[in-house]
Amino acid sequence: MASLPTVAIVGGGIGGLFAANALIAHGVPVTVYEQTPSLGEIGAGVFVTPNAVRQLERVGLGPAVESYGARVGSHSSYYRHDGSFIAPVQVTDANGWNACFGMHRADFVTLLASKLPAGIVHTGHRAVGFEQNADVARVTFANGAVAEADVVVGADGIHSEMRPFVFPPSKPVFHGTISYRGLIPRERLPNWPMDRWQMWAGPSRHFLVFPVRHGAMVNYVGFMPTDEEMKESWSAPGDPAVLRREFEGWDPRIEELLKQVDKTFRWALYDREPLPGWSKGRLTLLGDSAHPMLPHLGQGANQSIEDGMALATILAQTDRSAVPAALLAYERLRRERVAEVQLGARKHGLRVDSATGDLAQRDAELAAHAEFRKALYTYDVVTHARAAAQALKP
Ligand SMILES: Cc1cc2nc3c(=O)[nH]c(=O)nc-3n(C[C@H](O)[C@H](O)[C@H](O)COP(=O)(O)OP(=O)(O)OC[C@H]3O[C@@H](n4cnc5c(N)ncnc54)[C@H](O)[C@@H]3O)c2cc1C
C-alpha cells in the first residue's frame, strides 16, 4: 500500500465519533470537527442493536457498551393500547446472540469519545464551507480555521451543511407525527421492569419504553398525530399535561409512568427520500446527513455505525490517489441497505399506529416482524465492505 488517505470528519455525533474509532482501528489518520463547545450533552435514549454492537466490539468498545447500556431481553414485547399482549420483540440475531441495549445518547457520545487519542476531536468548529480539487479537499469553519484532507466526511446530522456540496438541498418529509420523549429516574418507578423493551400500539399513536444507563433511568417516547410542522429539533420543550392527555385511558402502566413526568421534549418526525447519491469526488456523507430516517426501527444510530465501519474497511485498502472510486464503492454498498431500513421504518411506523384500522392484521404483522429484525441484526457490514474493497483492486 503506497499511502493511506487522511480523513477529516465534520460532526462529532454518534456516526462521526464511531467512524473515527473505526478509521483509527484500521490505521487511517483522522480528525473530527464538532460545532458544539463540548460533546454530546443533549438527547434521551437511543437503542443499540446487534448489527452495530458487533462493530463496536471490533473497535474494543464492547465492555463500554455493557457498562453504559441497559441490556434488554426476552421479555421485550408489543402490547395493544389496553396492555394486552400482542407478540414478543426480537432481541437476538439469527445465532441467538442478544446484544440489544438502551443507551443514553450522552453516554453513547462519551463512550465513543473515550478511546480516541487526545487531539483527534476539535470542538467549537462549525463547518461553513467546502471546496475540493483533484488533489485535496478543504473545509472552512466559522472560527476562521481551515482543514485539509484527502477525504472529507459529512457526519453532521439531519441539517447537514455538507450535504448541499454533494446534492442540491432536498426537502424534509414530514410524517404528521410528533413525539414527546424524556427520562425518568428509576427511583421514581421502583416497580418498572428494567430488563425489557416495551411498545404499546394503539389507534394513531404508540408508546415506547426502554431502560438506559445500566437501568438507572427509564426512557419513554409517546408518538402521536399532529398538524403542526415544527423544526426538526431535539431540544424543544413539551407540556407533560398534553402528553398525559394523549394517552389517557391506555394501559394503567403507562398512566402510572406518565404521572412521574415533569419534563418532556417534543420531536417532530421527519425523514428524507433516499438520496440518489452521497459522494462527490473527495466528499462523502455518513449517518443522518446521508439518510435521516424515522425512529420506528431504532436504527438511526445503528446505521451510522455500519456506515463508519464500511467506510473504514474500504479506505484501509485505498491509496490516496484512488479516493473518489473508493467513496463511490462505500456509497453503493450502503445506499441499498440503508434505503431498505429507511423505507422499513416508515412502514413499521404505520403498523404500530394501526394505520389501516385492521387490528387483527396489525397484530399478525407485529408477530411476523421478528423475522425482519432478525435479518437486520444478523447483517455484518464488514463482510460486504471487504468484498467491495476487493472489487476495487486492479
Ligand atoms: C442533540 C441531539 C440529540 C439527539 N437525541 C436523540 C434521542 O434522544 N433519541 C434518538 O433516537 N436520536 C437522537 N438523536 C439523533 C441520533 O443521534 C442520530 O439519529 C443518530 O445517532 C445518527 O447520528 P449522526 O452522527 O449521523 O448524527 P447526530 O448524532 O445528529 O450528530 C451530528 C453531529 O454533527 C454536529 N454538527 C452539525 N452541523 C455541524 C457543522 N456545520 N459543523 C460541525 N459539526 C456539526 C452536531 O452538533 C452533532 O454533534 C439526537 C441527535 C442530536 C444532535
The ligand as an SDF file (V2000), in Angstrom:
LIG
                    3D

 53 58  0  0  0  0  0  0  0  0999 V2000
  -28.5200   16.9090   20.2310 C   0  0  0  0  0  0  0  0  0  0  0  0
  -29.0390   15.6190   19.6630 C   0  0  0  0  0  0  0  0  0  0  0  0
  -29.9060   14.8440   20.4310 C   0  0  0  0  0  0  0  0  0  0  0  0
  -30.4170   13.6470   19.9130 C   0  0  0  0  0  0  0  0  0  0  0  0
  -31.2530   12.9030   20.6940 N   0  0  0  0  0  0  0  0  0  0  0  0
  -31.7070   11.7190   20.2350 C   0  0  0  0  0  0  0  0  0  0  0  0
  -32.5660   10.9210   21.0440 C   0  0  0  0  0  0  0  0  0  0  0  0
  -32.8830   11.2810   22.1630 O   0  0  0  0  0  0  0  0  0  0  0  0
  -33.0100    9.7410   20.5320 N   0  0  0  0  0  0  0  0  0  0  0  0
  -32.6450    9.3160   19.2760 C   0  0  0  0  0  0  0  0  0  0  0  0
  -33.0600    8.2330   18.8510 O   0  0  0  0  0  0  0  0  0  0  0  0
  -31.8410   10.0510   18.4930 N   0  0  0  0  0  0  0  0  0  0  0  0
  -31.3590   11.2370   18.9420 C   0  0  0  0  0  0  0  0  0  0  0  0
  -30.5430   11.9950   18.1450 N   0  0  0  0  0  0  0  0  0  0  0  0
  -30.2410   11.5160   16.7950 C   0  0  0  0  0  0  0  0  0  0  0  0
  -29.2620   10.4120   16.7410 C   0  0  0  0  0  0  0  0  0  0  0  0
  -28.1080   10.7600   17.4940 O   0  0  0  0  0  0  0  0  0  0  0  0
  -28.9100   10.2080   15.2830 C   0  0  0  0  0  0  0  0  0  0  0  0
  -30.0960    9.8940   14.5650 O   0  0  0  0  0  0  0  0  0  0  0  0
  -28.0070    9.0480   15.0250 C   0  0  0  0  0  0  0  0  0  0  0  0
  -27.1860    8.7950   16.0960 O   0  0  0  0  0  0  0  0  0  0  0  0
  -27.1480    9.2810   13.7740 C   0  0  0  0  0  0  0  0  0  0  0  0
  -26.0120   10.0120   14.1550 O   0  0  0  0  0  0  0  0  0  0  0  0
  -25.2720   11.0970   13.3030 P   0  0  0  0  0  0  0  0  0  0  0  0
  -23.8740   11.0990   13.8150 O   0  0  0  0  0  0  0  0  0  0  0  0
  -25.4920   10.9100   11.8680 O   0  0  0  0  0  0  0  0  0  0  0  0
  -25.9800   12.4520   13.6710 O   0  0  0  0  0  0  0  0  0  0  0  0
  -26.0140   13.2380   15.0300 P   0  0  0  0  0  0  0  0  0  0  0  0
  -25.9370   12.3170   16.1860 O   0  0  0  0  0  0  0  0  0  0  0  0
  -27.1410   14.1560   14.8900 O   0  0  0  0  0  0  0  0  0  0  0  0
  -24.6380   14.0710   15.0590 O   0  0  0  0  0  0  0  0  0  0  0  0
  -24.3350   15.1270   14.1860 C   0  0  0  0  0  0  0  0  0  0  0  0
  -23.2460   15.9760   14.8290 C   0  0  0  0  0  0  0  0  0  0  0  0
  -22.7850   16.9340   13.8910 O   0  0  0  0  0  0  0  0  0  0  0  0
  -22.6330   18.1660   14.5360 C   0  0  0  0  0  0  0  0  0  0  0  0
  -22.7480   19.2210   13.5100 N   0  0  0  0  0  0  0  0  0  0  0  0
  -23.8650   19.6130   12.8450 C   0  0  0  0  0  0  0  0  0  0  0  0
  -23.5690   20.5910   11.9610 N   0  0  0  0  0  0  0  0  0  0  0  0
  -22.2280   20.8030   12.0640 C   0  0  0  0  0  0  0  0  0  0  0  0
  -21.3250   21.6840   11.4030 C   0  0  0  0  0  0  0  0  0  0  0  0
  -21.7380   22.5410   10.4550 N   0  0  0  0  0  0  0  0  0  0  0  0
  -20.0090   21.6550   11.7410 N   0  0  0  0  0  0  0  0  0  0  0  0
  -19.5600   20.7930   12.7110 C   0  0  0  0  0  0  0  0  0  0  0  0
  -20.3770   19.9420   13.3720 N   0  0  0  0  0  0  0  0  0  0  0  0
  -21.6990   19.9370   13.0490 C   0  0  0  0  0  0  0  0  0  0  0  0
  -23.7700   18.1730   15.5570 C   0  0  0  0  0  0  0  0  0  0  0  0
  -23.5230   19.1050   16.5770 O   0  0  0  0  0  0  0  0  0  0  0  0
  -23.7360   16.7380   16.0370 C   0  0  0  0  0  0  0  0  0  0  0  0
  -22.8360   16.5550   17.1030 O   0  0  0  0  0  0  0  0  0  0  0  0
  -30.0360   13.2120   18.6130 C   0  0  0  0  0  0  0  0  0  0  0  0
  -29.1660   13.9880   17.8320 C   0  0  0  0  0  0  0  0  0  0  0  0
  -28.6540   15.1870   18.3460 C   0  0  0  0  0  0  0  0  0  0  0  0
  -27.6930   16.0250   17.5160 C   0  0  0  0  0  0  0  0  0  0  0  0
  1  2  1  0
  2  3  1  0
  2 52  2  0
  3  4  2  0
  4  5  1  0
  4 50  1  0
  5  6  2  0
  6  7  1  0
  6 13  1  0
  7  8  2  0
  7  9  1  0
  9 10  1  0
 10 11  2  0
 10 12  1  0
 12 13  2  0
 13 14  1  0
 14 15  1  0
 14 50  1  0
 15 16  1  0
 16 17  1  0
 16 18  1  0
 18 19  1  0
 18 20  1  0
 20 21  1  0
 20 22  1  0
 22 23  1  0
 23 24  1  0
 24 25  2  0
 24 26  1  0
 24 27  1  0
 27 28  1  0
 28 29  2  0
 28 30  1  0
 28 31  1  0
 31 32  1  0
 32 33  1  0
 33 34  1  0
 33 48  1  0
 34 35  1  0
 35 36  1  0
 35 46  1  0
 36 37  1  0
 36 45  1  0
 37 38  2  0
 38 39  1  0
 39 40  1  0
 39 45  2  0
 40 41  1  0
 40 42  2  0
 42 43  1  0
 43 44  2  0
 44 45  1  0
 46 47  1  0
 46 48  1  0
 48 49  1  0
 50 51  2  0
 51 52  1  0
 52 53  1  0
M  END
$$$$
